[in-house]
């Protein structure tokens, strides 16, 4: 659980940023597939990967604890 208010805002930013990046990346990749442009598809996939990384980082940070289990 977040111990400080600052941690909560960072987690919220990573979650919203990750979801937004995944949605935008999917749309960009779909547009690239429609116009048959491998560059646009690659940019869309890059956005999806960045979004997934942000979501994973938010989960890892949320699950961090100072105690060893």
C-alpha positions in Angstrom: 0.0 0.0 0.0 1.3 3.5 -0.7 2.7 5.1 2.4 2.8 8.7 1.1 0.4 10.8 -1.0 3.1 11.3 -3.5 3.2 7.6 -4.2 -0.5 7.6 -4.9 -0.2 10.3 -7.6 2.7 8.5 -9.2 0.8 5.2 -9.3 -2.3 7.0 -10.8 -0.2 8.7 -13.5 1.4 5.4 -14.4 -1.9 3.6 -14.6 -3.7 6.3 -16.6 -0.6 6.9 -18.8 -0.3 3.1 -19.4 -3.9 2.6 -20.4 -3.9 5.7 -22.6 -0.7 4.6 -24.3 -2.1 1.1 -25.0 -5.3 2.6 -26.4 -3.5 5.1 -28.6 -1.0 2.5 -29.7 -3.7 0.1 -30.7 -5.4 2.8 -32.8 -2.2 3.9 -34.4 -1.3 0.3 -35.3 -4.8 -0.2 -36.7 -4.4 2.9 -38.9 -1.0 1.8 -40.0 -2.4 -1.6 -41.0 -5.2 0.1 -42.9 -2.8 2.3 -44.9 -0.2 -0.6 -45.1 2.6 1.4 -43.5 5.1 -0.6 -41.5 6.5 2.5 -39.9 3.1 3.6 -38.5 2.5 0.0 -37.3 5.8 0.0 -35.5 5.1 3.3 -33.8 1.7 1.9 -32.7 3.3 -1.2 -31.3 5.9 1.0 -29.5 3.1 2.9 -27.8 1.5 -0.4 -26.7 4.8 -1.7 -25.3 5.4 1.6 -23.4 1.9 1.4 -22.0 2.4 -2.1 -20.8 5.7 -1.2 -19.2 4.0 1.6 -17.3 1.2 -0.7 -16.1 3.7 -3.3 -15.0 5.8 -0.7 -13.1 2.7 0.6 -11.3 1.9 -3.0 -10.2 5.4 -3.6 -9.1 5.6 -0.4 -7.1 2.2 -1.0 -5.5 3.3 -4.5 -4.4 6.7 -3.4 -3.0 7.1 -3.7 0.7 9.9 -3.2 3.1 9.5 -6.6 4.7 10.9 -9.8 3.3 8.3 -12.6 3.1 
